[in-house]
Amino acid sequence: MKKQSVIISTNLKDSLCQAIEACPHDKLFILTDETTEQLCKPLVSSIDCLKHAIPIIIGATDTHKTLESLAHVWTELSQQGGSRKSLLINLGGGMVTDLGGFAASTFKRGIPYINIPTTLLSMVDAAVGGKTGINFNGLKNEIGVFNPASSVIIDTQFLASLDIANICSGYAEMLKHGLISQVEHWSQLLQFNLQDPDLQELQQLVGQSVKIKEQIVEQDPYEQGIRKALNLGHTVGHAFESLALKQERPVLHGYAVAWGCICELYLSAIKTGFPTQKLRQTVQFIKENYGQFNITCKEYEQLYEFMKHDKKNASGIINFTLLGEIGDIKINQTATKEEIFEMLDFFREG
Ligand code: GLY
């Protein structure tokens, strides 16, 4: 997979014009959703190199990550004279960068695209690493391709309009990157004031976080091995997300990942020797900033079923990424039903 250039921007105009210049094109398109069109486009629309960009707008939120929105983008690209030499800029959160990335990867067998993520979650996860796609048939990210953006421009000034809940949601993926990397970075992350975030300090932490993801994706772009490290917290996290959705009390992705990390670090402690003191410190930070997801033991069977149907599994065996220490990654681990129920007891009471 070709390498994307990730720019931690201190000057949006320069970074953007540089990224556009690196992709010679005949026509330039800019994709936003109804929210980023209003809140984020004004920050770039006066930039000279975007003067001739043709706008394409889709509905906001994950409910619009559909074949219909994708077809709308293809139609606009086609009707507005897009060619194989055109360039698409995706300005938005993970929904826009995933869908726009997929639209670009498939239009006329693929045109280049640039991601400008506008949420913390998309800056540290979705926009980086080449995963693109849409939801289909009720399943998340069911259709898509691996194909990296030419450039990803990360500028935390977009976060000024983001609410604390969405900052916390993105921060959960940063915490995950801390857990799979180095004790110093993990410790720095636990000291950050997430309830009153300093955007400059956050930009520096985001830079470190993105590097961790980049290094892993570079080693294993198609998730055959070490990229599974990025799934820490997600086997249980996705089960919490699915249960919450089914019970009509949806939760933000990162909250489910943070709660999933509590569970999977507990499994790490009992199965792969993760130090209990570091488990306690991480649990405390997550409980203070993300609260609790209320479940009772009556929901254990349902959560277990959701874990069994996770698309990361092979042959129906639940696949976990666990840790032996901060940065000591153990991929392709599994656990018995008893261990999983014990883990859920810890989550409720620990
Ligand atoms: N979101 C995890 C990955 O990009 O592999």
Boltz pocket constraint, residues with backbone or C-beta under 6 A from the ligand:
constraints:
  - pocket:
      binder: B
      contacts: [[A, 125], [A, 126], [A, 128], [A, 129], [A, 131], [A, 223], [A, 227], [A, 230], [A, 231]]
      max_distance: 6.0
